[in-house]
Amino acid sequence: MAHSHVLLGAGEVPAELTIRRIGVADLTEALRKGADDFLAMPTHALFLGAIYPIVGLLLARLAFGYSVLPLLYPLAAGFALVGPLAGLGLYELSRRREAGLDVSVAHALDVMKSSSFGAIVALGLLLLALFALWMLAANAIYIAAFGYAPPVSIGVFLSDVFTTEAGWRMIVAGNIVGFVFAVLASVISVASFPLLLDRDVGAAVALVTSIRVVLENPITMAVWGLIVAALLLVGSLPFFLGLAVVVPILGHATWHLYRRTVDTGDSPHPIQHEPDRKGRYAADFPSVLFPWSK
């Protein structure tokens, strides 16, 4: 039953959802509403968005201190693959504000009490696997260009990348492969995570719905991907600090984009499970992570 619920949700049969056609004007409206949410809840958004610049700076320190400099750019770019996971709290705050509910920061993690949490974890693991594959691919591309030896220094590394034929081959190949991974991540997550916060439809239905959104609106979703990439690039300068503003706005905007593209009909809402304060036994793990399956 737990596996069935994670994949197909609370309904007896998979939920039937309708996908709407949208245009560039809908993207603009989603961004406007995302910015409005950010301005209405700046403390909460900054609190959540600060994760990105902090992690970015830590990655930079790791690269400069431990000879993983060639992977610094792939690591930074790869955060776009797992960004939807970090955006869960932002989606939840936008959902609550839209419904007229309390939007205090304490509710940003209410997703952990949701009956959809198992499905969210399943899709999250899929994105993390995609991120791991991207890092392996990026490392293989670097090795193919320059071998296994680490860079002697930052200056030598930059010179090798930008002034040699091998470096330019690496740049072209890396960006092409990275683009493929970015498209896959976008197709998987553009509507799936907001949908699971809103409705208990299961990971399989959420994934298929997200794919349908892209297939129904290919040009509009391509424009959305370019907007996201451009804003993340701008937010990364300088030192990833701009992401503390860009990421929250994009997170809130993603919720509103989902609302404009998916008609959920009468599909069931998630149930909020309050934590059990009684004692737990080690033998109960991991079933205690999915109390709604009992």
Secondary structure, DSSP 4 states (H G I P E B T S, - for coil): -HHHHHHH-SSSS----EEPP--HHHHHHHHHHHHHHHHHSHHHHHHHHTHHHHHHHHHHHHHHHHT-GGGHHHHHHHHHHHHHHHTHHHHHHHHHHHTT----GGGGGGGGGBTTHHHHHHHHHHHHHHHHHHHHHHHHHHHHHH-SSPPS-HHHHHHHHHHSHHHHHHHHHHHHHHHHHHHHHHHHHTTHHHHHHH----HHHHHHHHHHHHHHSHHHHHHHHHHHHHHHHHHTTTTTTTHHHHHHHHHHHHHHHHHHHEE-TTPPPPPBPPPP-S---GGGTTGGG-GGG-
